[in-house]
């Protein structure tokens, strides 16, 4: 079947398949450093609270990013 006979050919020209755009980072490396510093401060002040283990895990995960 030639391009002229293909009914989808003209449609492809009008609606080309678009590649997904690469998502941009929401936080910069400096942001991660600031968040990590804030979490460290929280842990020093509130280390005895039950939820502090969640903050500790987050602190370490953020460290692996940087």
Number of C-alpha atoms within 10 A of each C-alpha: 5 7 9 9 9 10 10 11 12 12 10 10 9 9 8 8 8 6 6 6 6 6 6 6 7 6 9 9 11 10 11 16 15 12 16 20 13 12 18 16 12 14 18 10 11 13 15 10 9 8 11 17 13 9 17 17 11 15 19 11 12 15 12 8 9 9
